[in-house]
Amino acid sequence: MSTISVMREAARTGLRRGTRGRPRRDPGPLARAVARVVVRAADGATRLVTDLLGTGPAAGRERISEAELRDLVAANTLLDPDERRIIDEVLVAGASLVREVMMPRTEVVFLPARLTIAEAARLVRAETHTRYPVTDGTHDDVVGFVHLRDVLLRPDADACATVGELTREVKRLPGSKRVLPALTEMRREGQHLAVVVDEYGGTAGIVTLEDLIEELIGEIHDEYDVAPDPVHAGLPAVVDGRLNLADFAERTGVALPAGPYETVGGFVMAALGRLPVTGDEVPVPAEPAEAGGPDPADPPGGWLLRVLALDGRRVARLAVSAMRVPEQRREPAAGSARDAAGQAREGGAGQRREAGAAPARRIGAREPREVNAPTSAGRGRPAGPS
């Protein structure tokens, strides 16, 4: 063994012996306090330097856009179709507003606060809802809501009691609030019904916790719901006038332009500039693609929306179809060309016939002359009797 190896081995042995022999001591309270002060001071100095330099702890992190996130989800092979659909619905719901998924006030069943319990019981038995907003005057003065059990399952049935005595406090949400924050807020507070308030402070409609959840996972039907009509994607189609623009585009493939409306019925009313009537038609031109030029999948003439039925003053049902482009009338032009060609052929044939028949009309030596041609006395009949 070389001298250097012996010296190294001796140094390791002595180090191990010294470590075993030296007792380990825990840091005392003073040492821990000093260490905390030093660590905090170093952390504060680091943050100060990064702020002065204009950087931050997340400066090196790359932000991912929604389109890139969708591409990552589409390229992931570990997600099944249901998981992909739920993620896509969550991304779509992140941009949706409460007023786009609410039930409008024209479809809401309100109960006046002065209504007696017996009258309210008869009314709610004919409906299919479990919670009803309670008003004190107009529909803009919502004072709370009552549950179906409060009206029908009261142990102390008082004929003189009113709905206002059973009113519960109701939550209010602005129509401009997004769906996901509204869902989180209602779940945290244990609220199942909220009154949607417009920018003027009036009642725009109501939204339930079920409405918000359906934006993420799709429609939820129970045993008491009426069986929905089968939905067929594509055209031609018949849709509800209350369908919002996003669902309408998903159902039919027709992207309507944005405007001061939330539903396809509102688009028809804005396009007409008046209240619609049954049979009104609104053309929707095919917009050119962003890359330049129209989309080959879109019909060249665009689409046609036709009002089929009304519910009061709003559009109830619409028919959507591809608009047919009027074909150019080429038949008369083709017929005139054929007539001209036929006349040319007939003219050529007539000329040929005239050219061929001219020698046949010449008078030869043996042919009789024409009847009214003059004759000489010597070659004709005798002038007198024979």
C-alpha positions in Angstrom: 0.0 0.0 0.0 1.4 3.4 -0.9 2.1 6.1 1.6 -0.7 8.4 0.3 -3.3 5.6 0.8 -2.2 4.9 4.4 -2.5 8.6 5.2 -6.0 8.8 3.8 -7.1 5.7 5.7 -5.7 7.2 8.9 -7.5 10.5 8.4 -10.9 8.7 7.8 -10.4 6.6 10.9 -9.6 9.6 13.0 -12.6 11.5 11.7 -15.0 8.6 12.5 -13.5 8.2 15.9 -13.8 11.9 16.6 -17.4 11.9 15.4 -18.4 9.0 17.6 -16.7 10.4 20.6 -18.2 14.0 20.4 -21.7 14.2 21.8 -24.4 15.9 19.6 -26.1 18.9 21.2 -29.5 20.3 20.2 -29.6 24.0 19.4 -31.0 26.0 22.3 -33.9 28.6 22.2 -31.4 31.4 21.5 -29.9 29.7 18.6 -33.3 28.9 17.0 -34.4 32.5 17.5 -31.2 33.8 15.8 -31.7 31.4 13.0 -35.2 32.5 12.4 -34.2 36.1 12.3 -31.4 35.4 9.8 -33.7 33.3 7.5 -36.4 36.0 7.5 -33.8 38.7 6.8 -32.4 36.7 3.9 -35.8 36.1 2.5 -36.8 39.8 2.7 -33.5 40.8 1.1 -34.1 38.3 -1.7 -37.6 39.7 -2.4 -36.4 43.3 -2.3 -33.7 42.5 -4.8 -36.1 40.7 -7.1 -38.6 43.6 -6.9 -35.9 46.1 -7.7 -34.8 44.1 -10.7 -38.4 43.8 -12.0 -38.6 40.0 -11.7 -40.5 37.7 -9.4 -40.6 34.1 -8.2 -42.9 33.1 -11.1 -41.0 35.0 -13.8 -39.6 31.9 -15.3 -42.9 30.1 -15.4 -44.6 30.0 -18.8 -48.3 31.0 -19.0 -50.5 28.6 -21.0 -53.4 30.0 -22.9 -56.9 28.3 -23.1 -56.2 27.1 -26.6 -52.9 25.5 -25.6 -54.6 23.9 -22.6 -57.3 22.5 -24.9 -54.5 21.1 -27.1 -52.8 19.5 -24.1 -56.1 17.9 -23.1 -56.8 16.6 -26.6 -53.2 15.2 -26.9 -53.5 13.4 -23.5 -54.1 9.7 -24.0 -54.9 8.9 -20.3 -58.2 10.8 -20.3 -61.3 9.1 -21.4 -64.0 10.8 -23.5 -66.2 11.7 -20.5 -63.2 13.3 -18.7 -62.4 15.3 -21.8 -65.9 16.5 -22.2 -66.1 17.6 -18.5 -62.8 19.5 -18.9 -64.1 21.2 -22.0 -67.4 22.1 -20.3 -65.4 23.6 -17.4 -63.4 25.8 -19.8 -66.6 26.9 -21.5 -68.4 27.6 -18.2 -65.4 29.7 -17.1 -66.4 32.3 -19.7 -70.2 31.9 -19.3 -72.3 34.5 -17.3 -75.1 33.8 -14.9 -77.6 35.7 -17.1 -76.8 33.2 -19.9 -78.0 30.2 -17.9 -80.7 31.7 -15.7 -84.5 31.2 -16.1 -85.9 34.5 -17.3 -88.5 36.3 -15.2 -91.1 35.6 -17.8 -90.8 31.9 -17.1 -90.6 32.2 -13.3 -93.6 31.4 -11.0 -93.8 34.0 -8.3 -96.0 33.8 -5.2 -97.4 37.0 -3.7 -96.6 37.5 0.0 -100.3 38.2 0.8 -101.4 34.8 -0.7 -102.9 32.4 1.8 -101.3 29.0 2.4 -104.4 27.3 1.0 -104.3 29.3 -2.2 -100.6 28.7 -2.5 -101.0 25.0 -2.0 -103.4 24.8 -4.9 -101.0 26.8 -7.1 -97.8 24.8 -6.3 -99.6 21.5 -6.9 -100.1 22.4 -10.5 -96.4 23.3 -11.0 -93.3 21.2 -11.1 -90.9 23.4 -9.0 -89.7 23.0 -5.4 -88.8 26.6 -4.6 -90.8 29.7 -5.4 -89.7 33.4 -5.1 -92.0 35.5 -3.0 -92.8 39.1 -4.1 -94.2 42.0 -2.2 -95.8 44.0 -5.0 -94.1 43.7 -8.4 -91.7 41.0 -9.6 -88.8 43.4 -8.9 -89.6 43.3 -5.2 -88.5 39.8 -4.3 -88.5 39.4 -0.5 -87.5 35.8 -0.3 -88.6 32.3 -1.3 -90.7 29.4 0.1 -90.1 25.7 -0.3 -92.7 23.2 -1.4 -92.6 21.5 2.0 -93.2 24.7 3.7 -96.6 25.0 1.9 -97.8 21.5 1.7 -96.3 19.8 4.8 -97.2 22.2 7.6 -98.3 20.5 10.8 -100.2 23.5 12.0 -102.4 24.3 9.0 -103.7 27.8 9.7 -106.2 29.0 7.1 -105.4 32.6 7.8 -101.6 32.2 7.4 -99.9 33.8 4.4 -96.9 33.0 2.3 -95.1 36.0 3.6 -94.9 34.4 7.1 -93.1 31.4 5.7 -90.6 33.3 3.6 -86.9 32.4 3.8 -84.0 34.7 2.9 -83.0 34.5 -0.7 -79.6 35.0 -2.2 -79.0 37.6 -5.0 -76.5 37.5 -7.8 -75.6 40.0 -10.5 -76.3 38.8 -14.0 -72.7 39.7 -15.0 -71.2 37.2 -12.5 -69.5 34.2 -14.0 -70.8 30.7 -13.6 -67.9 29.1 -11.8 -67.5 31.7 -9.0 -71.3 31.7 -8.6 -71.3 27.9 -8.2 -68.5 28.1 -5.6 -70.3 30.8 -3.7 -73.6 29.1 -3.6 -72.1 25.8 -2.5 -70.1 27.5 0.2 -73.2 29.3 1.6 -75.5 26.3 1.1 -77.9 28.2 -1.2 -79.9 26.4 -3.8 -81.8 29.4 -5.3 -80.6 32.9 -6.2 -82.4 35.8 -7.7 -80.5 37.3 -10.7 -80.4 41.1 -10.6 -79.8 43.2 -13.7 -77.8 46.4 -14.0 -80.9 48.5 -13.1 -81.6 46.6 -9.9 -84.6 44.8 -11.2 -85.2 41.1 -11.3 -83.8 39.5 -14.4 -84.7 35.9 -13.4 -83.6 33.1 -11.1 -80.8 30.6 -11.2 -80.5 27.4 -9.2 -77.6 25.3 -8.1 -78.7 22.6 -10.5 -78.6 25.1 -13.4 -75.0 25.9 -12.6 -74.0 22.3 -12.2 -75.6 21.4 -15.6 -73.3 23.8 -17.3 -70.4 21.5 -16.2 -71.8 18.0 -16.6 -74.8 18.4 -18.9 -78.5 18.2 -18.4 -79.8 16.4 -15.3 -83.3 14.8 -15.5 -85.1 13.1 -12.6 -88.2 10.8 -12.6 -90.5 13.8 -12.5 -89.1 15.7 -15.4 -90.9 15.5 -18.8 -89.0 13.4 -21.3 -87.0 15.8 -23.5 -87.3 15.7 -27.2 -84.5 13.8 -28.9 -81.7 16.2 -29.9 -80.2 15.8 -33.4 -77.1 17.7 -34.2 -76.8 19.3 -37.6 -79.2 20.8 -40.0 -82.1 21.1 -40.6 -83.1 21.5 -37.0 -85.9 22.9 -34.8 -84.7 24.6 -31.7 -86.1 26.5 -28.7 -86.0 30.2 -29.0 -84.6 30.5 -25.5 -81.5 28.6 -26.5 -78.4 30.7 -25.8 -75.9 31.4 -28.5 -73.2 29.0 -27.4 -75.7 26.0 -27.1 -77.2 27.1 -30.4 -73.8 27.0 -32.1 -73.1 23.6 -30.6 -76.5 22.2 -31.6 -76.6 23.5 -35.2 -73.1 24.5 -36.1 -74.3 28.1 -36.8 -72.3 30.8 -35.0 -74.5 33.9 -34.6 -72.8 37.3 -34.2 -72.7 38.8 -30.7 -75.0 41.6 -29.9 -77.5 43.0 -27.3 -79.1 39.6 -26.8 -78.4 36.3 -25.1 -80.6 33.9 -27.0 -81.4 32.9 -30.6 -84.9 34.4 -30.1 -83.3 37.7 -29.2 -81.1 37.6 -32.3 -84.2 37.2 -34.5 -85.9 40.1 -32.7 -82.8 42.3 -33.2 -82.5 41.3 -36.8 -86.1 42.1 -37.6 -86.2 45.3 -35.6 -89.7 44.6 -34.4 -91.7 41.9 -32.6 -91.6 38.7 -34.6 -94.6 36.9 -35.9 -95.1 33.4 -37.1 -93.5 32.8 -40.5 -90.8 35.5 -40.2 -87.5 34.5 -41.8 -84.1 35.9 -41.0 -81.1 35.1 -43.2 -77.7 34.5 -41.6 -74.8 35.0 -44.0 -71.8 32.7 -43.9 -68.9 34.6 -42.4 -65.5 34.2 -44.0 -63.0 32.2 -42.1 -60.2 34.0 -40.2 -57.5 32.5 -42.4 -59.1 34.0 -45.5 -61.9 32.7 -47.6 -65.2 31.0 -46.5 -65.2 27.7 -44.7 -65.8 24.9 -47.1 -68.1 23.2 -44.7 -70.5 26.2 -44.6 -73.2 26.5 -47.2 -72.4 29.2 -49.8 -75.8 30.9 -49.2 -75.6 30.9 -45.4 -78.5 29.8 -43.2 -82.1 30.7 -42.8 -84.0 31.0 -39.4 -87.8 30.7 -39.6 -90.2 31.4 -36.7 -92.5 28.5 -36.2 -94.3 29.4 -33.0 -94.6 32.2 -30.4 -95.1 32.1 -26.7 -96.8 35.4 -26.0 -94.4 38.0 -27.6 -91.2 35.8 -27.5 -90.0 33.3 -30.1 -90.8 29.8 -28.9 -89.6 27.6 -31.7 -87.3 28.2 -34.7 -86.5 26.1 -37.8 -82.9 26.3 -38.9 -81.9 25.2 -42.4 -79.2 25.9 -45.0 -80.2 28.6 -47.5 -80.4 27.5 -51.1 -78.5 29.5 -53.6 -80.8 30.4 -56.7 -79.4 28.5 -59.7 -78.4 30.5 -62.7 -81.0 30.1 -65.5 -78.8 28.7 -68.2 -81.6 26.8 -70.0 -82.9 29.7 -72.1 -79.4 30.6 -73.2 -78.7 27.0 -74.1 -82.0 26.7 -76.0 -81.3 29.9 -78.0 -77.9 28.5 -78.8 -79.4 25.2 -79.9 -82.0 27.2 -82.0 -79.3 29.2 -83.6 -77.3 26.1 -84.4 -80.4 24.4 -85.8 -81.2 27.4 -88.0 -77.6 27.5 -89.2 -77.9 23.8 -90.1 -81.2 24.3 -91.7 -79.9 27.2 -93.7 -76.9 25.2 -94.9 -79.2 22.3 -95.9 -81.6 24.7 -97.7 -78.7 26.2 -99.7 -77.5 22.7 -100.6 -81.0 21.7 -101.7 -81.3 24.8 -103.8 -78.0 24.2 -105.4 -78.9 20.6 -106.2 -82.4 21.4 -107.5 -81.4 24.2 -109.9 -80.5 21.9 -112.9 -83.7 20.0 -112.5 -85.8 23.1 -113.1 -84.0 23.8 -116.5 -86.2 23.3 -119.6 -84.6 20.8 -121.9 -85.4 20.0 -125.6 -87.9 17.2 -124.8 -89.5 19.0 -121.8 -92.9 20.7 -122.4 -92.9 24.4 -122.1 -94.8 26.3 -119.5 -98.5 26.6 -120.2 -98.6 30.3 -120.4 -95.6 30.6 -122.7 -96.5 31.9 -126.2 -96.6 29.3 -129.1 -96.1 29.8 -132.9 -98.8 28.9 -135.3 -96.8 26.4 -137.3 -95.8 24.2 -134.3 -99.1 24.4 -132.4 -102.5 23.2 -133.0 -104.2 24.2 -136.4 -106.1 27.4 -136.3 -109.2 26.1 -137.8 -111.0 22.7 -137.9 -109.3 19.9 -139.6 
